[in-house]
Amino acid sequence: MTAALRPELPALMVEEQVRAALLEDLGRAGDITTLSTIGPDMAAVAEMRVRDAGVIAGLDLARTAFRLIDPSIRFDALAADGDRVAPGITIARISGRARGLLSAERVALNFLMHLSGIATYTAKFADEIADTAAKVCCTRKTIPGLRALEKYAVRLGGGSNHRYGLDDAVLIKDNHIAVSGGVADAVRAARAYCGHLVKVEVEVDGLAQMREALTAAPDVILLDNMGPELLREAVAVNAGHWRLNPADYAADPRRTRLEASGNVKIDTIRAIAESGVDYISTSKITMAAPTLDIGLDVTI
């Protein structure tokens, strides 16, 4: 990922998240292990090394953890967020007073390991469909309080972000439809309520509902739990509704975009992408991603 394409986290957000994590860890008495065993003038140098191959995410959070504990600590990043690294690679060197270095270690690693794990797992899904037009997307299934960070990691892994919350896009799901009375009516009501800059997406569970939804022209239709064959039929229905030739379908800006969701796994995403849908959303890249193993070892 080039520097120009790398997403960035606002500095204020980073500091707020890291400060809260440090306060949780230090509690009422501080790091009593380090305070009781390490003198105030003792110095140390440590290196962060990756133990498994993966995609790095969270270096700014790690840097901030050390800075907030002791501003004199030096944090030299030897990699950048978004880099793909091999096992054994040193991604950062930290030097300064040992007390601060050791007290900030776990918070720094927790952020790095968790976010790098999401970026790494997302990259596995994205790599499976890299030569198709589809994009893998995250969902709102995130750890409370960490959504913005996790969605940042998804982008570093080559994924795309879905809505951040309930306030930045409309997603009319089956329960909304059940209460409101119909697919098309729900879409029209959302259009009337929201401004012209707000995207409207509606979930459907079959082609009949999809055809009804298309009469209200939503921006996106979410095709829920449909297999590849039914997804291909949905793409054909969409093209027919907008009177598009197959050769013009992918690039036409007028048409409704299609998103597939449900039963998305690393061994099923390829077939889903080949159906012709635009987006494939899955909670697995945030909720099922294993952490990336990263260690911090004192060298001096």
N, C-alpha and C positions, 0 to 999 in steps of 0.2 A: 504494500500500500504506500503510495507516494505521500510526501508530507502535505501536499496541497489537498489531498483527499481525506486525510485523517480527521475524524471528528475531535472536538475539544470539549472539555468540561469547564463550566464557569468556575473561576478561582474561589468565589464565595461559597459555592455549593460544595466544593472539595473541602474547604476548611471547616464548614459546618458539619459535614459527615464525619471527618476525621476527629474533630474536637469531641463530638458526642461519643465516638468509639473509645477514645483515650480516657474520657471521664468515666465511662463504664468500667474500663479495665483498671484504672488507678484507684477507684473507690474512694474511701475516706482517708486512708493512711498512706497512699502511694505504693510504690513498688518496694515492699518491705524486704524482699529477698535481695534485690540489688542494693538498696540503701544500707543493709546490714553487712554486706560482703565486699562491696566495691567502694574504694575511697573516692572523695569528690574530685581529686586531681588525676585519677588514673585515666589513661587514654587507651583507645583500641581502634583497630582497623578491621572491617568485616566485609565480606563479599556475599552478594545474593546470587545463587546459582540455580539454574533450572535443571531439574532432574528427569524431566520427560519432554519430548518434543511438543511444541505448542505455539500459541499466539499470545503475545504479551499484552496485558491491559491492566492499568492501575498504577503506573509508575508515579504519576503526580500525587496520588493519594499516599503512597509510600513515602515519598519525599516530604510531604506535608506532615506526616506523623513524626518524623525525626525533627523537623523544624519546630513544631509546636512544643515538643518536649525540651529541646535545647537548640536555639537558633544558631549556635556556633558549630553544630555538627555539619559536616560536609557530605553531600549526597551526589555522587557522580554517576549518572545513568550511562551505561555502556550499550544500551539498546533503546528502542523507542516503542511506545504503544503501537500495536499493529504489526510489529515485526514477528516473523515466524522464526523460531529458534530451535536448535537441536539440544539434546540432553548434554549437560555439562557446561553449557554456555554461562558465563558470568554476565549478568544484566545490570548490576550496580555495585559500586564500591562505596562504603560508608566509613567515615573516619571522624574522630573527635572524642569528647569525654565519654567514657565507657558507661557511666550511669544512664545517660540519656539514650545512648545507642541501644542498650539492652532493654530499657523500659519501653521503647517504641517498637521494638522488634516484632512482637506478635501482631499488633494492630496493622503495621505496615504489610506483613506477610498475609494476614487474613484478607485484606483488600486485594492484594496482588493475586493470590492463589484463587480466590473466588471469581474475580473478574476475568483473569486469564483462562480459567476453566470454561467460562461461558464463551469467550472469544474463540477458544480452541474447538469447542464442540460445535459452535455455529459454523466455523470454517469447514468442518467435516460435511455438514449438510450442504453448505454453499458449493463446495467443491464437486459434490455429486451432480449438481445441475448447472455447473458453470458455463457449459456450452449451449444451454437453452435460454429462452427469453424470460423464464420465471425467476422470481426472487423469493428467498426464504425470509419469513417475517416472524418477529416475536409477538407476544400477546401481553395482556395485562396480568398474566399469572407470573408474578414476581414477588420477591421477599418484601414485605411492607417496609417502606422507608428507603429501599435501595433501588427503586425502579429506574430512576434516571441513570444510575451507574450501570445497571445491568443492560439497559438498552444501549448505552454507550459501548459496552463490551460486545454486544451483538453486531453493531456496525463495524467495529474493528475486525470482527471475524468474517466480514463480507456479507452479513445479513442486512435486512432492511427493517426499520422500525414501523410498527403499527401505531395506533393512537397511544398517547402517553397516559391519558386518563379519561374520565367521563365527560370532560369539558372541552376537548379539542376536536372531536369528531363524533358523528352520530353512527352508532351501530345498533340497528334494530334487530333484536334476536327473537327466537321463537316465543319467549314469554311476553315480550312486548306485543307481538302480533296476536297472541291469544287474547290479551286484554283489550287491545285497541280495535280488533275486529277484522283485520285484513292486511295483506302485504302492501298493496298499492295505496290504501288509505293511510297506512302508517308512514310510508315514504312521503306522501303529499303533505301530511301533517308536519313532518320534520322539516320539509322544505319551507313551509309557511312560518315555522317557528324560528328557524335559524337564519343567519345572514348568508349572503351569497358566497362567502369565503369558507364556509363550513361544509366539508364533504359528508355525504350521506351514503351509508352502506346498509344493506339489508341481508339477513340470513334466510336462505330457503333450503328446504329439505327434498325438493324434487323439481322436475321440469315444469310441472303445472304451476307451482308457486313462482318459479323463475319467470315464466311467460307473463304472469300477472304483475310481477315486480317490474319487468321491462316497460310496461305501459306507463309507469310513473318515472321512468328514466333515472334511477339512482346512479350515483357515481361508481359504486362497486356493489357486486352481488357476491355474498359469501355462500359457497356451495358446501353444505355441511355433510360430512361423512358419505361422500359419493366416491365410488371406485373409478379407476381410470377410464373405463368404457363409458360410464355415464357422464364423466367430466368432458369427454370428447363430444358427446351429444350436446352438452350444455354450451360448449364453444360454438358448435354449429348453429344452435338456436340463437345465440347472441349475434353471430354473423348474419343470419337470416333476418333477424329483427331490424338490424341496421342496414340491410341490403348491401353487404360487403362481399367482395370476392375474397377467396381465401388468401390470395397474394397480398391483398391490401389490409387484411384484418389486423395484424399485429401493430401496425403503425398508425392506424386511423385514430385521430384524437377525439372523435365524436362518440365512439362506442362506450358502453359500460364495461368497466374492467371486472375481471373475474378472479375471485380468491377461493382457493380450496383449503379446507380445514378438516381435521379428524383423521385418525389413524396414520398420521405422518411419522414415519420412522426413517432411519438412515437407509433401510433396504426397500422402502416404498416411495421415497421422495422422487426418485428418477422417473418412475412410471407416471406419477402425478404431474410432474413438470412437462413430460412429453405429450400430455393431453392438450396442451395449448393454453392453460390458465396463466394469468399474469403473476399471481402471488400465491404462496403456500405458507400458511401460518401454522405455527406449532409452539406449544408451551414447553416442549422438551429442551429447547436450546437454552432456556433459563431455569427451568425447574428440575431437569434431569442431568444437567451438565456436571461431570465430576470436577473437582478442583484440580488445578495444575500444580504438580509437586514442585515447590520452590523452597530452598533452604537458605538460611543465613548462617555463615560460619565466620567466627573471629579468626583472623589470620595473624594478627600481631597483638 
